[in-house]
Amino acid sequence: MTSTRKTYIIANWKMNFTPGEASLYLHRLEGRIKPSRNVQVILAPSTVSLQPLSLQINRRQFKLAAQNFYWRDYGAFTGETSVSQLRGFVDYAIIGHSERRYIFNESEEDIANKVAAALRNNLIPILCIGETAMERRDGETAAAIYSQLANGLHEVSKEDISKLIIAYEPVWAISSNKNAHAAKPADIDEAQALVRKHISKVYGKGVGESIPVLYGGSVDHLSAGGYLSIEGIDGLLIGGASLIADSFCAIVEIAKGMKS
Ligand code: PEP
């Protein structure tokens, strides 16, 4: 983590909390996490909680992210929510999460369309990429990372690339909660270097070096400091531990401590 750059700590609450529970939980976080210029805390609740939470949050303290949306702006798409419907409530959008890729069969084309839709609506895309256990076993980690980046960024221009955040989330490390499956610093260092190499090659060295690259995969307050100390990692995307106030607040404190 380079000290002059902003650190992002993102809470992916997934399909947890009713709007009432999300509001109470946010209230607990509000009392414990003070605004910081160097550490941006982003909360990603369920779609149904975005509107009420957007009225409750202090935007200097927290920003909101959508976990999902449909890429068309409006139309006959029963059951879907467009990014243009969400943009008044959120500043960021998580795109390409492995649960969307592998449970809901989102294609690379869907993901590229979503990145373009987020940018078109002035939201910051948080593009998630990462290899499966099988790809890693078969020595295809670099190929998987390069192809997800090339496909996901297909529509992104040179002007827009610096607006994105990339989250490296190896699929085998997500929700594993087992030390044996934890990603090792060397794996993450290698992956962030691959991301920066690809972006440098396509968009230029400056943005390749400066684009925020986060890590996600079973991070908790015990492991956060180690991951944040990897040079080239600019923050964390946190699932399970973000649902536990003590753990999440401790992670934010660690990130702030490393910036002071
Ligand atoms: C995630 O879903 O993005 C994630 C990192 O989850 P967890 O922290 O639970 O592994």
Residues whose N, C-alpha, C, O or C-beta is under 5 A from the ligand:
A	BS01	PEP	N12 A173 I174 S175 S176 G216 G217 S218 V219 L237 I238 G239 G240 A241
